[in-house]
């Protein structure tokens, strides 16, 4: 393999300089080497220097990954700093990874597989998503390219925020949590094994705790078997959702489908559980999107013969789960999905020059040298993937992942009516139950919610227009979420100027409401005479 060793950093990103003790090469995933480091921000706004060439800081470094470690000369690393530091503005920690994404470069994915997956996870409100920021890396004086400094998945108050269970614990109460585990595709890591559905071997690697007592091993095995039995059990029962967080799983699953990450639920698939018998298992955080954006989407991630996806094909047979997935999708897609293209545009600007230099350093992995072309291809995949999913899950779709579901009662909500959400109202967050706010409860964070009952003549093709009255300009146009006779829009903003309208596109006054100006959640009935604007009358919410 020919390497252009003379290549130097681009100067467009911060540079991390790492020097191992005696300049020893990093060759092991198991044993840390002592090293020093410093981070040169290159004067780039928003970043600060950490250490310096004359006063480097102590750290340890080792290899990481499976195929990414063995399959490429450009290696990923795990680093442990001697003291917590806010590298690249991230929350202070000792624990980070340096991801090379050589596979992403070789496969011409624009460094967007993990980047887009992580961003979508944040957009969908998953509890914690690893932060990842680009830099250039110099190791023992050798420039080794564009890397992504990434928060390591671990139990921590600023990461997976659960109780950190001690190794070899025996107390019956304490072994109920916290647990951080991974559905794994390698049997070399410390794990328990079950037969999924009584047939397929399933490895569950434990990350926290790292060393198990016999009591801990028995508890974890019992918990995973219990989930497995319920997943392969009665699809109309709600018992599974007493032990598995349906909302966290739905959001996690949607991210995997948007990216078409067909290796998810096969490996690098994390779950966690806090201490207490009343605590549920939750899917997340997201991690490895190494099989994303590889095909034109025409099926769900678990269809086809590429990988075996544990559990999710069965879970998608639960009407309650698909009801939740569709509700989240119908809130997310029309109002927030397009924000991903702002993110990819920003990444193109940020990475373009460094990607070109990395391609010179690693000519065998130079698929991202023309970064504009590659990110445009990812944008196209994102757009088409979302359009396909909207055909399955959108407001005008009756599909419920039907190829893998029974035909009976597919659209009957069987979720627990006591589940709650927070709605911003009267200057404070107020908790509502599912029965009070119906499927809009599926959003996790504080929202300003507006619901309207439109004139019957408008039909079901209802859009909302977000209006900037100060500048007399349109800020956004989105299909409204339909809930029976009502149409719903939500926003994180504390105030809203909204217009409900029949159909998409601006055609003048007919079949639209007067401006509705809100600073708190509210419900309205719209009445219309002739070609006049519809008049909104505030009513009690159903």
C-alpha positions as CSV (number, residue, x, y, z in Angstrom):
1,X,0.0,0.0,0.0
2,X,1.5,3.3,-1.0
3,X,1.2,6.1,1.6
4,X,2.0,9.8,1.0
5,X,3.8,10.4,4.3
6,X,4.7,14.0,3.4
7,X,1.1,15.2,3.7
8,X,0.5,17.7,6.4
9,X,-2.7,18.9,8.2
10,X,-5.0,21.1,6.2
11,X,-5.1,23.9,8.8
12,X,-8.9,24.0,8.5
13,X,-9.6,21.8,11.6
14,X,-8.1,21.6,15.1
15,X,-5.1,19.1,15.3
16,X,-4.5,16.6,18.0
17,X,-0.8,15.6,18.5
18,X,-0.2,12.3,20.3
19,X,3.2,10.9,21.1
20,X,3.4,7.4,22.6
21,X,6.1,6.5,25.1
22,X,9.3,5.7,23.1
23,X,7.2,6.3,19.9
24,X,5.9,2.8,20.3
25,X,3.2,1.9,17.6
26,X,-0.3,1.2,18.9
27,X,-0.8,-2.4,18.0
28,X,-3.2,-3.7,20.7
29,X,-6.9,-3.3,21.5
30,X,-6.3,-4.8,25.0
31,X,-3.3,-2.9,26.4
32,X,-3.1,0.8,26.8
33,X,0.2,2.6,26.0
34,X,1.4,5.6,27.9
35,X,1.4,8.8,25.8
36,X,1.2,12.5,25.9
37,X,-1.0,14.8,23.8
38,X,-2.0,18.4,23.1
39,X,-4.8,19.9,21.1
40,X,-4.0,22.9,18.8
41,X,-7.2,24.7,18.0
42,X,-5.5,26.5,15.1
43,X,-7.2,29.7,16.1
44,X,-10.5,28.4,14.9
45,X,-13.5,30.1,16.6
46,X,-15.3,28.0,19.1
47,X,-12.3,25.8,20.0
48,X,-9.6,26.2,22.6
49,X,-6.1,24.9,22.9
50,X,-5.6,22.0,25.4
51,X,-2.0,21.6,26.5
52,X,0.8,22.7,24.2
53,X,3.9,21.3,22.4
54,X,6.1,22.5,25.2
55,X,3.7,21.3,27.9
56,X,1.8,18.2,26.7
57,X,-0.7,16.4,28.9
58,X,-0.6,12.7,29.9
59,X,-3.0,10.1,28.4
60,X,-3.2,6.5,27.5
61,X,-4.1,5.0,24.1
62,X,-5.1,1.7,22.6
63,X,-6.8,0.3,19.5
64,X,-10.5,-0.2,19.3
65,X,-13.2,-1.7,17.0
66,X,-13.5,-5.0,15.2
67,X,-13.5,-4.9,11.4
68,X,-12.5,-1.3,11.5
69,X,-9.4,-2.3,13.5
70,X,-8.4,-5.4,11.4
71,X,-9.6,-4.3,7.9
72,X,-7.8,-0.9,7.5
73,X,-4.3,0.6,7.9
74,X,-6.0,3.8,9.1
75,X,-6.9,2.7,12.6
76,X,-9.4,3.8,15.2
77,X,-8.3,4.4,18.8
78,X,-9.7,4.6,22.3
79,X,-8.0,7.2,24.5
80,X,-8.1,7.8,28.3
81,X,-6.9,11.2,29.5
82,X,-5.1,11.6,32.8
83,X,-7.5,14.4,33.7
84,X,-10.9,15.4,32.5
85,X,-10.8,17.9,29.6
86,X,-13.4,19.7,27.5
87,X,-11.9,18.6,24.1
88,X,-13.4,20.5,21.2
89,X,-15.9,22.1,23.6
90,X,-17.4,18.7,24.6
91,X,-18.4,18.1,28.2
92,X,-15.3,17.4,30.3
93,X,-14.3,13.7,30.4
94,X,-11.3,11.4,30.3
95,X,-12.9,9.0,27.9
96,X,-13.1,9.5,24.1
97,X,-12.6,7.5,20.9
98,X,-10.8,8.6,17.7
99,X,-12.8,7.1,14.9
100,X,-11.0,6.9,11.5
101,X,-14.1,6.1,9.4
102,X,-11.8,4.5,6.8
103,X,-14.7,2.3,5.7
104,X,-16.8,5.4,5.2
105,X,-14.1,6.9,3.0
106,X,-13.6,3.7,1.0
107,X,-17.3,3.2,0.5
108,X,-17.8,6.9,-0.6
109,X,-20.2,7.9,2.1
110,X,-19.0,11.4,2.6
111,X,-18.1,10.9,6.3
112,X,-21.9,11.1,6.8
113,X,-22.9,7.6,8.1
114,X,-22.2,8.2,11.8
115,X,-22.6,11.9,11.5
116,X,-26.1,11.8,10.0
117,X,-27.1,9.0,12.3
118,X,-26.0,10.8,15.4
119,X,-27.7,14.0,14.2
120,X,-31.0,12.3,13.5
121,X,-30.8,10.7,17.0
122,X,-30.5,14.2,18.5
123,X,-33.4,15.5,16.3
124,X,-35.6,12.6,17.4
125,X,-35.0,13.3,21.1
126,X,-33.1,10.1,22.1
127,X,-32.1,10.5,25.7
128,X,-28.3,10.8,25.0
129,X,-26.4,10.7,21.7
130,X,-22.6,10.7,21.6
131,X,-21.1,13.9,20.5
132,X,-18.6,13.6,17.6
133,X,-16.4,16.4,16.2
134,X,-13.8,16.3,13.4
135,X,-10.1,17.0,13.9
136,X,-6.9,16.0,12.2
137,X,-4.5,13.7,14.0
138,X,-0.7,13.6,14.1
139,X,0.7,10.4,15.8
140,X,4.4,10.3,16.7
141,X,5.1,13.0,14.2
142,X,3.2,11.4,11.4
143,X,0.0,13.0,10.0
144,X,-2.6,10.2,9.9
145,X,-5.6,12.1,8.7
146,X,-9.1,13.3,9.4
147,X,-10.6,11.7,12.5
148,X,-13.8,12.2,14.5
149,X,-13.2,12.7,18.2
150,X,-16.3,10.9,19.7
151,X,-17.7,10.5,23.2
152,X,-17.2,7.0,24.4
153,X,-20.4,5.2,25.4
154,X,-20.2,4.6,29.1
155,X,-22.2,5.0,32.3
156,X,-21.8,8.6,33.5
157,X,-24.0,11.4,34.6
158,X,-23.3,13.3,31.3
159,X,-23.7,10.2,29.1
160,X,-25.7,7.1,29.9
161,X,-27.1,8.5,33.1
162,X,-27.9,5.5,35.3
163,X,-26.5,4.0,38.5
164,X,-23.0,2.6,38.0
165,X,-23.3,-0.9,39.2
166,X,-20.3,-2.4,40.9
167,X,-18.5,-5.4,39.5
168,X,-19.2,-8.8,41.2
169,X,-22.2,-7.3,43.1
170,X,-24.3,-9.9,45.0
171,X,-27.0,-7.7,46.7
172,X,-30.3,-8.7,45.1
173,X,-31.6,-5.1,44.9
174,X,-28.4,-3.6,43.6
175,X,-28.0,-6.1,40.7
176,X,-31.3,-4.7,39.2
177,X,-29.2,-1.9,37.7
178,X,-27.6,-0.1,36.3
179,X,-26.9,-2.2,33.3
180,X,-25.3,-1.1,30.0
181,X,-25.2,-3.9,27.5
182,X,-24.8,-4.5,23.7
183,X,-26.5,-6.9,21.3
184,X,-23.2,-8.0,19.8
185,X,-22.1,-9.8,16.6
186,X,-18.8,-11.0,18.1
187,X,-18.6,-13.8,20.7
188,X,-15.1,-12.8,21.8
189,X,-16.3,-10.1,24.2
190,X,-17.6,-11.0,27.7
191,X,-21.3,-11.8,27.2
192,X,-24.2,-14.0,28.1
193,X,-25.9,-16.1,25.4
194,X,-29.5,-16.9,24.7
195,X,-31.4,-18.6,21.9
196,X,-33.5,-15.9,20.4
197,X,-37.1,-17.2,19.9
198,X,-35.6,-20.6,20.9
199,X,-33.6,-20.8,17.6
200,X,-31.0,-18.1,16.9
201,X,-27.9,-17.6,19.0
202,X,-27.9,-14.1,20.5
203,X,-24.9,-12.6,22.3
204,X,-25.4,-9.8,24.8
205,X,-22.1,-8.2,25.8
206,X,-22.1,-6.5,29.2
207,X,-20.3,-3.1,29.4
208,X,-21.3,-2.1,32.9
209,X,-20.6,-3.9,35.1
210,X,-17.6,-5.4,33.5
211,X,-17.0,-8.5,35.7
212,X,-20.1,-10.4,36.9
213,X,-20.8,-12.4,40.0
214,X,-22.9,-15.5,39.5
215,X,-25.9,-13.5,40.8
216,X,-25.4,-10.8,38.2
217,X,-25.0,-13.3,35.4
218,X,-28.1,-15.1,36.4
219,X,-30.1,-11.8,36.7
220,X,-28.9,-10.5,33.3
221,X,-29.7,-13.8,31.6
222,X,-33.1,-14.0,33.2
223,X,-33.9,-10.4,32.1
224,X,-32.9,-11.0,28.4
225,X,-34.8,-14.3,28.3
226,X,-37.8,-12.6,29.8
227,X,-37.7,-9.9,27.1
228,X,-37.2,-12.5,24.4
229,X,-40.2,-14.5,25.6
230,X,-42.5,-11.5,25.6
231,X,-41.2,-10.3,22.2
232,X,-42.1,-13.8,20.8
233,X,-45.3,-13.9,22.7
234,X,-48.8,-12.3,22.4
235,X,-48.6,-9.3,20.1
236,X,-51.7,-7.7,21.5
237,X,-50.4,-7.9,25.1
238,X,-49.0,-4.8,26.8
239,X,-46.8,-6.8,29.2
240,X,-43.7,-6.2,27.1
241,X,-44.0,-2.5,27.5
242,X,-44.0,-2.8,31.2
243,X,-40.3,-4.0,30.9
244,X,-39.2,-2.3,27.6
245,X,-39.5,1.4,27.0
246,X,-41.6,1.7,23.9
247,X,-40.9,5.3,23.2
248,X,-37.1,5.0,23.4
249,X,-37.2,1.9,21.1
250,X,-39.5,3.6,18.5
251,X,-37.2,6.6,18.2
252,X,-34.1,4.4,18.0
253,X,-35.8,2.3,15.3
254,X,-36.8,5.3,13.2
255,X,-33.2,6.5,13.1
256,X,-32.1,3.1,11.8
257,X,-34.8,3.1,9.1
258,X,-34.1,6.7,7.9
259,X,-30.4,5.8,7.4
260,X,-31.3,2.3,6.2
261,X,-28.8,0.8,8.6
262,X,-29.6,-2.8,8.0
263,X,-26.9,-4.0,10.4
264,X,-28.6,-2.4,13.4
265,X,-30.2,-4.8,15.9
266,X,-27.4,-7.2,14.8
267,X,-24.3,-5.6,16.5
268,X,-23.3,-2.4,18.2
269,X,-26.9,-2.2,19.5
270,X,-27.0,-0.8,23.0
271,X,-29.6,-1.2,25.8
272,X,-29.5,0.1,29.3
273,X,-31.5,-0.2,32.5
274,X,-31.4,1.8,35.7
275,X,-31.5,0.3,39.2
276,X,-34.9,-0.8,40.5
277,X,-37.4,-3.5,39.6
278,X,-39.7,-0.8,38.2
279,X,-37.1,0.5,35.8
280,X,-37.5,-0.4,32.1
281,X,-34.9,-1.5,29.6
282,X,-34.2,1.3,27.0
283,X,-32.7,1.0,23.6
284,X,-29.8,3.4,22.9
285,X,-27.6,5.2,22.5
286,X,-27.1,4.9,18.8
287,X,-23.5,4.0,17.7
288,X,-22.4,2.2,14.5
289,X,-23.9,3.2,11.1
290,X,-21.4,1.3,9.1
291,X,-24.0,-0.4,6.9
292,X,-26.1,2.8,6.3
293,X,-26.9,4.4,2.9
294,X,-25.8,1.4,0.9
295,X,-28.9,0.8,-1.2
296,X,-32.0,2.3,-2.7
297,X,-34.6,1.8,0.0
298,X,-37.5,-0.4,-0.9
299,X,-37.9,-2.5,2.3
300,X,-37.5,-2.3,6.0
301,X,-34.0,-2.9,7.5
302,X,-34.8,-6.4,8.8
303,X,-36.1,-7.6,5.4
304,X,-33.7,-9.4,3.0
305,X,-30.8,-11.6,3.9
306,X,-28.0,-9.2,4.6
307,X,-27.8,-9.6,8.4
308,X,-29.9,-11.2,11.1
309,X,-31.6,-8.4,13.0
310,X,-32.4,-9.6,16.5
311,X,-35.9,-8.9,17.9
312,X,-37.0,-6.0,15.7
313,X,-38.9,-8.1,13.1
314,X,-41.0,-9.5,15.9
315,X,-41.4,-6.2,17.7
316,X,-42.8,-4.6,14.5
317,X,-45.6,-7.1,14.7
318,X,-46.9,-5.4,17.9
319,X,-49.7,-2.9,16.9
320,X,-48.9,-0.8,20.0
321,X,-45.3,-0.4,18.8
322,X,-46.2,0.5,15.2
323,X,-48.8,3.0,16.5
324,X,-46.1,4.7,18.5
325,X,-43.7,4.7,15.5
326,X,-46.2,6.2,13.2
327,X,-47.2,8.9,15.7
328,X,-43.6,10.0,16.2
329,X,-43.0,9.9,12.5
330,X,-46.0,12.0,11.7
331,X,-44.8,14.6,14.2
332,X,-41.2,14.5,13.1
333,X,-41.3,14.2,9.3
334,X,-43.3,17.2,8.3
335,X,-41.8,19.6,10.8
336,X,-38.2,18.6,11.5
337,X,-36.8,16.1,9.0
338,X,-35.5,18.8,6.5
339,X,-33.2,20.1,9.2
340,X,-30.9,17.2,8.5
341,X,-29.9,18.9,5.2
342,X,-28.8,22.1,7.0
343,X,-26.6,19.8,9.1
344,X,-25.1,18.0,6.0
345,X,-24.4,21.4,4.3
346,X,-22.6,22.6,7.4
347,X,-20.5,19.4,7.5
348,X,-19.6,19.8,3.9
349,X,-18.2,23.3,4.6
350,X,-16.4,22.1,7.7
351,X,-14.8,18.9,6.2
352,X,-14.2,19.6,2.6
353,X,-10.5,20.6,2.7
354,X,-9.5,18.1,5.3
355,X,-11.2,15.3,3.4
356,X,-9.2,16.1,0.4
357,X,-5.9,16.0,2.4
358,X,-7.0,12.8,4.1
359,X,-7.5,11.3,0.6
360,X,-3.9,12.2,-0.3
361,X,-2.7,10.6,3.0
362,X,-4.7,7.4,2.4
363,X,-4.9,6.9,-1.4
364,X,-6.5,3.5,-1.0
365,X,-9.4,5.1,1.0
366,X,-9.9,8.2,-1.1
367,X,-13.6,7.8,-1.9
368,X,-14.4,11.1,-0.1
369,X,-11.9,13.2,-2.0
370,X,-14.8,14.9,-3.9
371,X,-16.8,15.5,-0.7
372,X,-19.5,17.7,-2.4
373,X,-20.5,14.8,-4.7
374,X,-20.5,12.3,-1.9
375,X,-22.6,14.4,0.5
376,X,-25.0,15.2,-2.3
377,X,-25.4,11.4,-2.8
378,X,-26.1,11.0,0.9
379,X,-28.7,13.8,0.8
380,X,-30.4,12.0,-2.1
381,X,-30.5,8.8,-0.1
382,X,-31.8,10.6,3.0
383,X,-34.6,12.2,1.0
384,X,-35.7,9.1,-0.8
385,X,-35.5,6.9,2.4
386,X,-37.7,9.4,4.2
387,X,-40.2,9.6,1.3
388,X,-40.4,5.8,1.2
389,X,-41.0,5.7,5.0
390,X,-43.6,8.3,4.7
391,X,-45.5,6.2,2.3
392,X,-45.6,3.5,4.9
393,X,-46.1,5.6,8.1
394,X,-47.5,8.9,6.9
395,X,-50.9,10.4,7.7
396,X,-52.4,9.0,4.5
397,X,-51.0,5.5,5.0
398,X,-52.7,2.5,6.5
399,X,-49.5,0.4,6.4
400,X,-48.2,-0.9,9.7
401,X,-45.1,-2.8,8.5
402,X,-47.8,-5.1,7.2
403,X,-45.5,-7.7,5.6
404,X,-44.6,-8.7,9.1
405,X,-47.8,-8.1,11.0
406,X,-51.0,-9.9,11.5
407,X,-54.0,-8.4,9.6
408,X,-56.2,-8.1,12.6
409,X,-56.4,-4.8,14.6
410,X,-53.2,-3.4,13.1
411,X,-54.2,0.2,13.8
412,X,-55.8,-0.3,17.2
413,X,-53.8,1.7,19.8
414,X,-53.0,-0.6,22.8
415,X,-50.7,1.7,24.6
416,X,-51.0,2.4,28.3
417,X,-53.4,5.4,28.7
418,X,-51.4,6.6,31.8
419,X,-48.2,7.5,29.8
420,X,-47.5,11.2,30.1
421,X,-45.8,14.0,28.3
422,X,-44.8,17.6,29.2
423,X,-46.6,20.4,27.3
424,X,-45.5,24.1,27.7
425,X,-48.6,25.9,28.9
426,X,-49.1,29.2,30.9
427,X,-45.3,29.7,31.2
428,X,-44.6,26.3,32.8
429,X,-44.5,22.7,31.8
430,X,-47.6,20.7,32.5
431,X,-48.0,17.0,32.5
432,X,-50.8,15.4,30.5
433,X,-51.8,11.8,30.2
434,X,-52.3,9.9,26.9
435,X,-56.0,10.1,27.3
436,X,-55.8,13.9,27.5
437,X,-53.5,14.6,24.6
438,X,-53.8,11.3,22.7
439,X,-50.9,10.4,20.3
440,X,-49.2,13.8,20.7
441,X,-47.9,12.3,24.0
442,X,-45.3,10.5,22.0
443,X,-43.0,13.5,21.9
444,X,-40.6,13.5,24.7
445,X,-39.8,17.1,25.5
446,X,-41.7,20.3,26.2
447,X,-43.8,21.4,23.2
448,X,-46.2,24.2,22.4
449,X,-49.2,22.2,20.9
450,X,-51.9,23.7,18.7
451,X,-54.9,21.6,17.7
452,X,-57.6,22.6,15.2
453,X,-60.9,21.1,13.9
454,X,-61.1,22.4,10.3
455,X,-64.3,22.8,8.1
456,X,-65.4,19.5,6.6
457,X,-65.2,20.9,3.1
458,X,-61.4,21.1,3.4
459,X,-61.2,17.3,3.5
460,X,-58.1,15.7,5.0
461,X,-55.3,17.4,3.0
462,X,-54.5,20.0,5.7
463,X,-51.3,22.0,6.0
464,X,-50.0,24.5,8.5
465,X,-48.1,27.7,7.6
466,X,-45.8,29.3,10.1
467,X,-45.9,33.0,9.5
468,X,-43.4,35.8,10.3
469,X,-45.8,38.7,10.8
470,X,-43.0,41.2,11.4
471,X,-41.4,40.5,8.0
472,X,-44.7,39.5,6.3
473,X,-43.0,36.3,5.2
474,X,-43.6,32.5,5.3
475,X,-41.2,30.6,7.6
476,X,-42.4,27.1,6.9
477,X,-45.1,24.9,5.4
478,X,-45.8,21.4,6.9
479,X,-48.5,18.8,6.6
480,X,-50.6,18.8,9.8
481,X,-50.7,15.6,12.0
482,X,-54.2,14.1,11.8
483,X,-55.8,12.8,15.0
484,X,-59.4,11.8,14.2
485,X,-61.3,15.1,13.6
486,X,-58.4,17.2,14.8
487,X,-55.2,18.4,13.1
488,X,-52.1,19.1,15.3
489,X,-48.9,21.0,15.1
490,X,-46.1,21.2,17.8
491,X,-43.0,23.4,18.2
492,X,-40.2,24.0,20.7
493,X,-40.8,27.7,20.3
494,X,-42.5,29.7,23.1
495,X,-44.7,31.6,20.7
496,X,-46.3,30.8,17.3
497,X,-48.1,32.5,14.5
498,X,-49.8,29.7,12.6
499,X,-52.3,29.4,9.7
500,X,-54.2,26.3,9.0
501,X,-55.0,25.8,5.3
502,X,-56.5,23.3,2.8
503,X,-53.7,21.7,0.7
504,X,-50.2,22.7,0.0
505,X,-49.1,25.9,-1.8
506,X,-50.1,29.5,-1.5
507,X,-53.2,30.4,-3.6
508,X,-54.7,33.4,-1.7
509,X,-57.3,33.6,1.0
510,X,-59.8,30.8,0.3
511,X,-59.7,27.8,2.6
512,X,-57.3,29.1,5.2
513,X,-57.7,30.4,8.7
514,X,-57.0,33.8,10.1
515,X,-53.6,34.0,11.8
516,X,-53.6,32.1,15.1
517,X,-51.1,33.7,17.6
518,X,-50.1,31.6,20.5
519,X,-47.9,31.7,23.6
520,X,-49.4,28.6,25.1
521,X,-51.0,25.3,24.0
522,X,-54.6,25.6,22.8
523,X,-57.3,24.0,20.7
524,X,-59.6,25.7,18.1
525,X,-62.6,25.1,15.9
526,X,-62.5,26.8,12.5
527,X,-65.7,28.1,10.9
528,X,-65.9,29.6,7.4
529,X,-68.4,31.5,5.3
530,X,-68.0,31.5,1.6
531,X,-64.6,32.5,0.4
532,X,-63.7,34.4,3.6
533,X,-60.9,33.3,5.8
534,X,-61.9,30.7,8.4
535,X,-62.4,32.1,11.9
536,X,-60.7,30.3,14.8
537,X,-62.6,30.0,18.0
538,X,-60.7,28.7,21.0
539,X,-62.4,25.7,22.7
540,X,-61.7,23.2,25.5
541,X,-59.2,20.6,24.3
542,X,-60.6,17.1,23.9
